[in-house]
Amino acid sequence: QVRLVESGGGLVQPGGSLRLSCGASGITFSGRAVGWYRQAPGKQREQVAAITGGGWTDYADSVRGRFTISRDNAKNTMYLQMNSLTPEDSDVYYCNTVRPYQLWGQGTQVTVSS
């Protein structure tokens, strides 16, 4: 059974930074494309960043240059470094493998507010 656990969210002031982590059990990240997603209430889920098994990355236009996705296959963990945060970044953030998706975890809340 696959379980995805996101962590690292919290309250941060505009311009601040957070580093999100995603650990997985029941599945190996190595060799898989993985990604970070966010979803605000009443809105569609948005892919924020993705990284392939070979290390190629892609970012949503809204976060490019501010967010960095990375992975540590030895720890079966992925990360999202979030810098220069704005209130528009406030969302619940989720991790997952990319096509096929696993069952979604609970996400971690990011709130950017002064």
C-alpha positions, 0 to 999 in steps of 0.5 A: 500500500502506497503512502505519501507524507508531506511535511514542512509547511507552515506560516511564513511572511511574504518574501520568506522561505520554506522547504517541503519534504515528501516521504513515501512508503510502498513505492520507490521514487527512484526511476520515477518522475515525481512532482509537487502540486498545490490546490486551494479551496474551490480551485483545480489542482495545479502542478507546481514542479516536476522532476524526472528520473533522469533529473530533468525539471519543469516548473509552473510559470508562476513559480519558476525562478523561486521554487526548486524541486529536488530528490534524494533517491537514497532516502526515497524523499523529494523536496521543494525549496520555496523562496520569495513566497507571496500570498498567492502561494498559499495553498495545500501542497501535495506530492505524487508520482507523475503518471501514474498517480498514487493516492494523494496524501493529506498535503501540507499547508503553506500560508504566506501572510504578514 
